[in-house]
Amino acid sequence: MAIGVKRVKEKVLENNVTFTGTASDTETEIDLGKEVLRVSIWAYDYDLKVCRSSNGTTYQDWIEIKADNFYSFDSKTRKIKVVNATSGYNAKYQIVGWY
């Protein structure tokens, strides 16, 4: 290890909360119930748009997930908004928050 570099112990994520639903033309806010450190999202049949909030108030930019794809990211997250990416095509999804 280089001089002056401090090794940080990585936290093991042992638990999860799971939300399954259908995103319509109207934004839906999902409260994960706790602060999670990793989020995994599956878009099953149609394209899905999501945005996240670490504090439950301020949301980050929208991310589009194409149908039949999976997206995972490491970031403190408390709430997520979902909406379908194409009007009229409701998108089935699953969101797993790891803590």
C-alpha positions, 0 to 999 in steps of 0.5 A, a space after each residue: 500500500 502506498 504511503 499516506 493511503 488509508 485502507 477503508 473497510 468495505 461495509 457488507 450489505 446483508 439485508 434488502 427491501 424489495 418493491 415490485 410494480 408498474 410505472 404509468 404515465 404518472 410519476 410514483 414516489 417509492 419510500 424505501 423505508 430506510 437509507 440504502 447503500 446500493 440500488 438494483 433496478 430491473 425494467 421488464 417489458 417497457 423502458 423505465 425512467 427513475 430518479 433517486 433522492 438521498 434525503 427524501 426531498 431533493 431528487 437527482 437527474 432521471 435515468 432511463 433503463 431500457 426494457 429487459 435490462 438491469 441497472 445497479 448503483 452504489 449511492 445512499 438512497 432513501 426514495 425513488 421516483 418511477 415513470 414509464 419512458 414512453 407514454 401509454 406503455 406501462 413498465 413493469 419493474 422491480 427495485 431492490 435496496 441493499 443495506 
